[in-house]
Amino acid sequence: MKLAERMKAFSASVFSELSAYKKSKLSEGYEMIDLSIGSPDLPPPSFVRETLAFYASQLDMYGYPIAGTNEFHEAVAYYYRTSHGVSLHPDEEVVCLMGSQDGLVHLPMAFANPGDLILVPDPGYPAYAAGIAMAQAEAYLMPLRKENNFLPDLHAIPEDVAKQAVMMIINFPGNPVPALATKSFFREVVAFAKRYDILVVSDFAYSELYYDGHKPISFLAIPEAKTVGVEINSLSKSYNMAGCRIGYACGNADIIRVLAKFKSNLDYGVFLPVQKAAVQALTKGAAFCEESRQIYEARRNLLIDGLAEIGWNIERPKASMFVWAEIPRGWTSLSFTYALMDKANVVVTPGEAFGRNGEGFVRIALVQNEEILKQAIQNIKRSGLFS
């Protein structure tokens, strides 16, 4: 059996290695606290679950959806208008996705040729690399550094690279880095994209998870943003619908049309009851999102404050469901991760798993309740790693 060359990009990752090590620890009888995976531990709102259950029992819901329903597209437009002050044409500027990763992987395949350059954040979400590999394009890494508030320095991109680039992916608030973009940065992105004819993809999957009143800015809220790009969003994190696999891309009508055409050759759309449930989330979920923010904010505060008491001082994130924690000197992110598993029975993700500029950090997901987080803090305190 001969594998395609592109499969070389999908070799065993740090994630699979850590998963195997965690399983081995569990098999030895250790109780592991997993703060590594960004999967919500809370359920969707009751009205979403009830809608999904009702329509799943209807006999006419099991045909091919083909694409997003008009109702779903209109709900996306309603959400953007009321939450971000952005006007969208439901028929021309929205496409339904099977989660945000669907669009993130497929857009490079639709718009990049082999050898084309795509600008991506480093550290960044691994799906970006997967899409680039499938398109046989090349990634140009934009470092996210603490001294620049974890924003890419567009001025540091060489002129010849900018001229060769066909796409830029940005992610604020981000995964793994929970940084927020500013309007001035987004304006800079728009100007840069216009100057070099670059398609911008804004990954906005964590838009509803923010704290202390620091509401994230939609890229599409910036004047002329729709002339250069699209925004991808998901219901996975905002409404705890990760297993439902539904999201959307919105923005530039020409880009949306191409993505919709591409997807029409790959799948038959999202299960209709899931679309019905998503409509309810997008149009009636504001109060639920506020409740979720309060839960995550309490978890964030408990973890940050508790770790500070034992000597691990971490910057308090303003958004996202992750903590980007700088590790003590003398460790690599991978060795520190294994030490936490061995000495504290706590699982986190090493920063290097997200790119070379992730070295020196670990990602901690706020996906366990407060009692379990308290136990994790106690385990780390007893580990002796900070004594």
VEXDREN-2710 file (C-alpha; in Angstrom, 1 decimal):
% VEXDREN-2710
k/r/px/py/pz
1/MET/0.0/0.0/0.0
2/LYS/1.4/3.4/-1.1
3/LEU/0.4/6.5/0.8
4/ALA/0.0/9.9/-0.8
5/GLU/2.9/12.3/-0.3
6/ARG/0.5/14.7/1.6
7/MET/0.1/12.1/4.3
8/LYS/3.6/12.9/5.5
9/ALA/2.1/16.1/7.0
10/PHE/-0.1/13.9/9.3
11/SER/2.5/12.0/11.2
12/ALA/2.0/11.1/14.9
13/SER/1.6/14.3/16.9
14/VAL/2.4/15.4/20.4
15/PHE/-1.3/15.2/21.1
16/SER/-1.4/11.4/20.3
17/GLU/1.8/10.8/22.3
18/LEU/0.3/12.6/25.4
19/SER/-2.9/10.7/25.0
20/ALA/-1.1/7.4/25.0
21/TYR/0.9/8.4/28.1
22/LYS/-2.2/9.5/29.9
23/LYS/-3.9/6.1/29.1
24/SER/-0.8/4.3/30.5
25/LYS/-1.0/6.4/33.7
26/LEU/-4.7/5.6/34.0
27/SER/-4.0/1.9/33.5
28/GLU/-1.6/2.0/36.4
29/GLY/-4.4/3.3/38.6
30/TYR/-3.6/7.0/38.7
31/GLU/-6.5/9.4/38.7
32/MET/-5.6/12.0/36.1
33/ILE/-7.1/15.5/35.8
34/ASP/-7.3/16.3/32.2
35/LEU/-7.0/20.1/31.4
36/SER/-5.6/19.5/27.9
37/ILE/-8.6/19.2/25.6
38/GLY/-10.7/22.2/24.6
39/SER/-14.0/20.4/24.7
40/PRO/-16.7/22.0/26.8
41/ASP/-17.8/19.9/29.9
42/LEU/-21.2/21.8/30.1
43/PRO/-24.4/21.0/28.2
44/PRO/-26.1/23.3/25.6
45/PRO/-29.0/25.4/26.9
46/SER/-32.2/23.4/27.5
47/PHE/-34.1/25.1/24.7
48/VAL/-31.4/24.0/22.3
49/ARG/-31.6/20.4/23.5
50/GLU/-35.4/20.4/23.4
51/THR/-35.4/21.8/19.9
52/LEU/-32.9/19.1/18.7
53/ALA/-34.9/16.3/20.4
54/PHE/-38.2/17.5/18.9
55/TYR/-37.0/17.8/15.3
56/ALA/-35.0/14.6/15.6
57/SER/-38.4/12.8/16.2
58/GLN/-40.0/14.2/13.0
59/LEU/-40.1/11.8/10.1
60/ASP/-39.3/14.3/7.5
61/MET/-36.0/15.5/8.9
62/TYR/-33.8/12.7/7.6
63/GLY/-33.3/13.6/4.0
64/TYR/-30.1/15.3/2.6
65/PRO/-30.0/18.9/3.9
66/ILE/-27.8/19.8/0.9
67/ALA/-26.8/23.1/2.4
68/GLY/-27.7/25.6/5.1
69/THR/-31.3/26.5/5.4
70/ASN/-32.6/30.0/4.8
71/GLU/-33.6/30.0/8.5
72/PHE/-30.1/29.2/9.6
73/HIS/-28.5/31.8/7.3
74/GLU/-31.0/34.4/8.6
75/ALA/-30.2/33.5/12.2
76/VAL/-26.5/34.0/11.5
77/ALA/-27.2/37.4/10.1
78/TYR/-29.4/38.3/13.1
79/TYR/-26.6/37.3/15.5
80/TYR/-24.0/39.4/13.7
81/ARG/-26.3/42.4/13.5
82/THR/-27.3/42.3/17.2
83/SER/-24.0/41.1/18.7
84/HIS/-21.4/42.8/16.5
85/GLY/-23.2/45.5/14.5
86/VAL/-22.3/43.8/11.3
87/SER/-24.8/43.6/8.4
88/LEU/-24.8/40.4/6.4
89/HIS/-26.8/39.3/3.4
90/PRO/-28.2/35.9/4.5
91/ASP/-28.3/34.4/0.9
92/GLU/-24.9/35.7/-0.3
93/GLU/-22.7/36.3/2.6
94/VAL/-23.2/33.2/4.8
95/VAL/-22.5/29.5/4.3
96/CYS/-23.2/26.7/6.8
97/LEU/-20.3/24.6/7.9
98/MET/-19.8/21.3/9.8
99/GLY/-18.0/23.2/12.5
100/SER/-15.4/25.9/12.1
101/GLN/-12.7/23.4/11.3
102/ASP/-14.6/22.5/8.1
103/GLY/-14.1/25.9/6.7
104/LEU/-10.6/26.4/8.1
105/VAL/-9.3/23.2/6.3
106/HIS/-11.2/23.7/3.1
107/LEU/-10.6/27.4/2.4
108/PRO/-6.9/26.8/1.6
109/MET/-7.9/24.0/-0.7
110/ALA/-10.2/26.3/-2.6
111/PHE/-8.0/29.3/-2.9
112/ALA/-4.3/28.2/-2.8
113/ASN/-2.3/26.3/-5.4
114/PRO/0.7/24.1/-4.6
115/GLY/3.6/26.2/-3.4
116/ASP/1.5/29.3/-2.6
117/LEU/2.3/31.0/0.8
118/ILE/-0.3/31.2/3.5
119/LEU/0.4/33.4/6.5
120/VAL/-0.5/31.7/9.8
121/PRO/-0.1/32.5/13.5
122/ASP/2.6/30.6/15.4
123/PRO/1.6/29.2/17.9
124/GLY/-1.7/28.4/16.1
125/TYR/-4.5/25.9/15.9
126/PRO/-3.3/22.7/14.3
127/ALA/-6.1/22.6/11.7
128/TYR/-4.5/25.5/9.9
129/ALA/-1.5/23.3/9.1
130/ALA/-3.8/20.5/8.0
131/GLY/-5.6/22.7/5.5
132/ILE/-2.3/24.1/4.1
133/ALA/-0.9/20.6/3.8
134/MET/-4.0/19.4/1.9
135/ALA/-3.7/22.3/-0.5
136/GLN/0.0/21.5/-0.9
137/ALA/0.7/25.2/-0.1
138/GLU/3.4/26.5/2.3
139/ALA/3.0/28.1/5.6
140/TYR/4.7/31.3/6.5
141/LEU/4.7/31.6/10.3
142/MET/3.7/34.9/12.0
143/PRO/5.2/34.7/15.5
144/LEU/2.9/35.6/18.4
145/ARG/5.1/37.0/21.1
146/LYS/4.5/38.2/24.6
147/GLU/6.3/41.5/24.0
148/ASN/3.9/42.3/21.1
149/ASN/0.8/41.4/23.1
150/PHE/0.7/38.1/21.1
151/LEU/-0.3/40.0/17.9
152/PRO/1.5/39.3/14.6
153/ASP/4.0/42.0/13.5
154/LEU/2.9/42.6/9.9
155/HIS/5.9/45.0/9.4
156/ALA/8.2/42.0/10.0
157/ILE/6.8/40.1/7.0
158/PRO/9.3/40.5/4.1
159/GLU/8.1/42.2/1.0
160/ASP/8.7/39.2/-1.2
161/VAL/6.8/37.0/1.2
162/ALA/3.8/39.4/1.3
163/LYS/3.7/39.4/-2.6
164/GLN/3.7/35.6/-2.7
165/ALA/1.0/35.2/0.0
166/VAL/-2.5/34.4/-1.1
167/MET/-4.1/34.0/2.4
168/MET/-3.7/35.1/6.0
169/ILE/-5.3/33.3/8.9
170/ILE/-5.9/35.3/12.2
171/ASN/-7.4/34.0/15.4
172/PHE/-8.6/36.5/18.1
173/PRO/-9.5/35.5/20.8
174/GLY/-7.2/32.6/20.0
175/ASN/-6.4/29.0/20.6
176/PRO/-3.9/28.3/22.1
177/VAL/-3.1/32.0/22.9
178/PRO/-6.2/33.8/24.4
179/ALA/-5.2/37.2/23.1
180/LEU/-7.5/39.9/21.9
181/ALA/-7.1/42.0/18.7
182/THR/-7.5/45.7/18.7
183/LYS/-9.3/47.8/16.1
184/SER/-6.0/49.3/15.0
185/PHE/-4.5/45.9/14.4
186/PHE/-7.5/44.8/12.4
187/ARG/-7.3/48.0/10.3
188/GLU/-3.7/47.2/9.7
189/VAL/-4.7/43.7/8.5
190/VAL/-7.2/45.2/6.1
191/ALA/-4.7/47.6/4.6
192/PHE/-2.1/44.9/4.3
193/ALA/-4.5/42.5/2.6
194/LYS/-5.6/45.2/0.2
195/ARG/-2.1/46.2/-0.7
196/TYR/-0.9/42.6/-1.4
197/ASP/-4.3/41.1/-2.6
198/ILE/-4.5/38.6/0.3
199/LEU/-7.6/36.8/1.4
200/VAL/-8.1/37.1/5.2
201/VAL/-9.7/34.3/7.2
202/SER/-10.7/35.4/10.8
203/ASP/-11.2/32.4/13.1
204/PHE/-13.7/33.8/15.6
205/ALA/-14.7/30.5/17.4
206/TYR/-14.2/31.9/20.9
207/SER/-16.1/35.1/20.4
208/GLU/-18.6/34.6/23.2
209/LEU/-16.0/33.6/25.8
210/TYR/-14.7/36.8/27.3
211/TYR/-14.2/38.3/30.7
212/ASP/-14.1/41.6/32.6
213/GLY/-16.1/43.3/29.9
214/HIS/-13.4/42.8/27.2
215/LYS/-15.8/41.9/24.3
216/PRO/-13.9/40.7/21.3
217/ILE/-14.1/42.7/18.1
218/SER/-15.4/41.0/14.9
219/PHE/-13.0/41.4/12.0
220/LEU/-16.0/42.1/9.9
221/ALA/-16.9/45.2/12.0
222/ILE/-13.8/46.9/10.5
223/PRO/-14.6/49.1/7.5
224/GLU/-13.7/47.4/4.2
225/ALA/-13.0/44.1/6.0
226/LYS/-15.6/42.3/3.8
227/THR/-13.7/43.4/0.7
228/VAL/-10.8/41.2/1.7
229/GLY/-12.1/38.4/3.8
230/VAL/-14.4/36.2/5.8
231/GLU/-15.0/35.3/9.4
232/ILE/-15.5/31.7/10.6
233/ASN/-17.4/31.0/13.7
234/SER/-18.7/27.9/15.5
235/LEU/-21.5/27.0/18.0
236/SER/-19.2/24.4/19.6
237/LYS/-17.7/26.6/22.4
238/SER/-20.3/29.5/22.6
239/TYR/-23.3/27.1/23.1
240/ASN/-21.5/23.9/24.1
241/MET/-22.6/22.2/20.9
242/ALA/-19.2/20.7/20.0
243/GLY/-20.6/17.3/19.1
244/CYS/-23.3/18.8/16.9
245/ARG/-20.7/19.9/14.3
246/ILE/-22.2/23.2/13.0
247/GLY/-20.7/26.5/12.3
248/TYR/-20.5/29.0/9.5
249/ALA/-18.4/31.3/7.4
250/CYS/-19.6/34.8/6.6
251/GLY/-18.3/37.9/4.9
252/ASN/-17.1/38.5/1.3
253/ALA/-19.8/37.2/-1.1
254/ASP/-17.3/36.0/-3.7
255/ILE/-15.3/33.9/-1.2
256/ILE/-18.5/32.5/0.4
257/ARG/-19.8/31.5/-3.1
258/VAL/-16.6/29.6/-3.9
259/LEU/-16.5/27.9/-0.5
260/ALA/-20.2/26.9/-0.9
261/LYS/-19.4/25.4/-4.4
262/PHE/-16.4/23.5/-3.0
263/LYS/-18.5/22.1/-0.1
264/SER/-21.3/21.0/-2.5
265/ASN/-18.9/18.5/-4.0
266/LEU/-17.8/17.1/-0.6
267/ASP/-20.9/16.8/1.7
268/TYR/-24.6/17.1/1.9
269/GLY/-25.0/19.6/4.6
270/VAL/-25.6/19.6/8.4
271/PHE/-28.4/17.4/9.8
272/LEU/-31.6/19.5/9.7
273/PRO/-32.5/19.1/13.5
274/VAL/-29.0/20.4/14.3
275/GLN/-29.6/23.5/12.1
276/LYS/-33.0/24.0/13.8
277/ALA/-31.3/23.9/17.2
278/ALA/-28.5/26.3/16.0
279/VAL/-31.2/28.8/15.0
280/GLN/-32.5/28.8/18.6
281/ALA/-29.0/29.2/20.0
282/LEU/-28.1/32.1/17.7
283/THR/-31.4/34.0/18.2
284/LYS/-32.1/33.3/21.8
285/GLY/-28.8/32.4/23.4
286/ALA/-27.5/35.8/24.6
287/ALA/-28.5/35.1/28.3
288/PHE/-27.0/31.6/28.2
289/CYS/-23.7/33.0/26.8
290/GLU/-23.6/35.5/29.7
291/GLU/-24.1/32.6/32.2
292/SER/-21.3/30.6/30.5
293/ARG/-19.0/33.6/30.8
294/GLN/-19.6/33.8/34.5
295/ILE/-18.8/30.1/34.9
296/TYR/-15.6/30.3/32.9
297/GLU/-14.5/33.5/34.6
298/ALA/-15.0/32.0/38.0
299/ARG/-12.9/29.0/36.9
300/ARG/-10.2/31.3/35.4
301/ASN/-10.0/33.3/38.6
302/LEU/-9.8/30.2/40.9
303/LEU/-7.1/28.6/38.8
304/ILE/-5.0/31.8/38.3
305/ASP/-5.2/32.8/42.0
306/GLY/-4.6/29.3/43.3
307/LEU/-1.5/28.7/41.2
308/ALA/-0.2/32.2/42.1
309/GLU/-0.4/31.2/45.8
310/ILE/2.0/28.3/45.1
311/GLY/4.4/30.3/43.0
312/TRP/3.2/29.9/39.5
313/ASN/2.3/33.4/38.3
314/ILE/0.3/33.3/35.1
315/GLU/-1.2/36.2/33.0
316/ARG/-4.9/36.4/33.5
317/PRO/-6.6/35.8/30.1
318/LYS/-9.2/38.3/28.9
319/ALA/-11.0/35.8/26.7
320/SER/-11.2/32.2/25.3
321/MET/-11.5/29.0/27.4
322/PHE/-7.7/28.6/27.7
323/VAL/-4.9/29.8/29.9
324/TRP/-1.6/30.3/28.2
325/ALA/0.8/29.7/31.0
326/GLU/4.4/30.6/31.0
327/ILE/6.4/27.8/32.6
328/PRO/9.4/28.0/35.0
329/ARG/12.8/28.5/33.6
330/GLY/14.9/25.3/33.1
331/TRP/12.1/23.3/31.5
332/THR/10.9/22.7/28.0
333/SER/7.2/22.8/27.5
334/LEU/7.2/19.1/26.8
335/SER/9.3/18.1/29.8
336/PHE/7.2/20.3/32.1
337/THR/4.0/18.7/30.7
338/TYR/5.4/15.2/31.5
339/ALA/6.5/16.3/34.9
340/LEU/2.9/17.6/35.7
341/MET/1.6/14.2/34.6
342/ASP/4.1/12.2/36.6
343/LYS/4.2/14.4/39.8
344/ALA/0.7/16.0/39.9
345/ASN/-1.5/13.7/37.8
346/VAL/-2.5/16.8/35.8
347/VAL/-2.6/16.8/32.0
348/VAL/-2.0/20.0/30.0
349/THR/-0.8/20.6/26.5
350/PRO/2.8/21.7/25.8
351/GLY/3.1/24.9/23.8
352/GLU/5.4/23.3/21.3
353/ALA/2.4/21.3/20.0
354/PHE/1.1/24.5/18.5
355/GLY/4.3/25.7/16.8
356/ARG/7.9/26.5/17.7
357/ASN/6.9/29.9/19.2
358/GLY/4.8/28.0/21.7
359/GLU/7.9/26.9/23.5
360/GLY/8.1/28.1/27.1
361/PHE/4.3/27.8/27.6
362/VAL/1.6/25.2/28.3
363/ARG/-2.0/25.5/27.4
364/ILE/-4.5/24.8/30.2
365/ALA/-8.2/24.3/29.3
366/LEU/-10.8/25.5/31.7
367/VAL/-13.0/22.5/31.1
368/GLN/-13.4/21.1/34.6
369/ASN/-15.6/22.3/37.4
370/GLU/-14.2/24.3/40.3
371/GLU/-13.8/21.4/42.7
372/ILE/-11.7/19.5/40.2
373/LEU/-9.6/22.6/39.5
374/LYS/-9.0/23.0/43.3
375/GLN/-7.8/19.4/43.3
376/ALA/-5.5/20.1/40.4
377/ILE/-4.0/23.1/42.3
378/GLN/-3.5/20.9/45.3
379/ASN/-1.8/18.2/43.2
380/ILE/0.6/20.7/41.7
381/LYS/1.3/22.2/45.1
382/ARG/2.2/18.7/46.5
383/SER/4.3/17.9/43.4
384/GLY/7.2/20.0/44.6
385/LEU/7.6/21.6/41.1
386/PHE/7.3/25.1/42.7
387/SER/8.9/24.5/46.1
END
